[in-house]
Amino acid sequence: MKRVPFFDNPVLRGQLPNWRARLVLILLFGGFTVLAGRALFLQGLSTEFLQQQGERRYERTLTLAATRGKITDRNGAVLASSVPARAIWAIPEDAKQSTPAQLDALAKLLETPIADLRHRLVDEDKNFVYLKRQVSMDVADKIKLLGLPGVHQQPETRRYYPDGDVMAHVVGFNSVEDQGQEGVELTFNQQLQGRPGSRRVIKDRLGRVIEDVQAVTLPVDGRDLRLSIDTRLQYLVFKELKDAMDKHQAKGATAVVVDVQTGEILALANVPTFDPNKRESFHGSKLRNQAITDTFEPGSIMKPFTAALALDLGRITTTTLFETGNGRFNYQGSTISDVSRNGTLDVAGVLRKSSNIGMTMISEKLDSREMWDRFTELGLGQAPQVGFPGAAPGRLRPWDRWRLIEKATMAYGYGLSVSLLQVARAYTVFARNGDMVSLTLVKRDSDPTSVKIYTPKTTAMVRAMLEAAAGPEGTKAAQVQGYRVAGKSGTARKIVDGKYSMQRYRSSYVGFAPVSDPKIVVAVSIDEPTVGGYYGGAIAAPVFSHIVGGSLRLMGVRPDAPFESTIVAGLKEPGR
């Protein structure tokens, strides 16, 4: 077989047309020209536009959170502060590389069901999803050690409440965005949160900062808030309420302690309660601040105000007598009853024996308009101006709609509704010289405002009557060893399905001490006690006694009565 040399191959001997070579050259040159033009357009003429588009995709404005102000009690004890925390987030597409064991461990640390965790990571089109906010630092460190792909952390803060459920209804709580949602945190949110700063940066897809593109605007931290609350008194009140609720198997219990001179609220507690550090404890009725948001018919704790009005207007005197008979009185087609047969009573006896019949007779000497005006001056039917969210105004119907029987029942505390805080404030008129002081939850640096309600003469008479009502012939359970106390019990049936219930009651006691120089007003209310009775004198008065005694001793108030004393109340008008 004859071999043909390579260079003699007929294919190689053929020549291509010159126009084809020129065409290829022209096409190549044209392509390079287009690329060069495009490069010139992108890097020269469109540089600014393209940079803006790139920044729009990767540039972020980071909010530099301001440190939220602390909340302290009147003595500087911290009630709420911000502590470092971490937000745990993930990129679902990357997180799918995690092993089942890693995901199980992560779910346990986050205290999240594994099914919920997997559901959050199912959408791979997302490049950011929160797994949990405000995770404590120690848990965040454990999560970091797991080394899960696609799971990242970012710094944030969370609110910490050292006193937990004891102070819950006062301080309230924040949202995961660190905004006040309840209590003082909500009321003073603007002051506490400060003003956030900002930082303009470029991030990569993993959220890492690559470059700063704008100067930092520094945040302005929130201001601290000093409350009027005394933590020592708050713990005392909370313990007494909890013990009373457990002892009497009650639905709820609440109490308020007010400084007579300044109007500062020294303690305000409710049970049941919740722990603001644990969001899982935020359930329905536990969140209600009963002392401020709940209203009730006050019953006999309203009687001193009606008696004081009649004395103030000169319609009765301390020697005016009322024949209450055998404890049953037919009035305007209804039967008004007393707990016992009291016979003939003066106004001091009416309060001491808590006679509904006696109060009905006193109401006959008053006009509806006069009672309505005085009750309105006392703040009834109006929301307390303490700046607290959800403060209830109660109910006080217009006077021109009152029937005679309604005027009588309102005289002894039925037919109107009040909050415990309203009653506590109203009782400051008897602890002072007839003027009612304004209340506050914030420590005062100046003198409080007050409004004149009764004359000092009337106030002195009623104060003496209330001391007798808390004496040996009145509510003995309210007495405090070493201190002279004054107050009034109240027992009111609750309305159920539009009718007064014979099984559900609210038991209350409101008073002040020491009588010689009043320092505090204490108001206690026990809702629906089921064990040990239901009368205010038996249920609420002992709680009042323990709170008053403990508070005065903690405040260092000197005793004003011998330990073995017989209360002799001045039931006569001064000068007689």
PyMOL commands that set and color helices and strands:
alter all, ss='L'
color gray80, all
select helices_A, chain A and resi 6-8+10-13+18-45+47-58+92-95+100-110+114-120+137-146+164-166+168-171+183-187+189-193+231-248+279-281+284-287+290-293+299-312+347-353+356-363+368-377+399-401+404-411+420-426+428-431+456-469+476-478+536-554
alter helices_A, ss='H'
color red, helices_A
select strands_A, chain A and resi 59-64+71-72+78-90+129-135+151-160+173-174+180-182+197-203+209-217+225-226+252-259+265-271+321-323+328-331+334-337+344-346+435-437+450-452+486-496+499-513+520-527
alter strands_A, ss='S'
color yellow, strands_A
deselect
rebuild
show_as cartoon
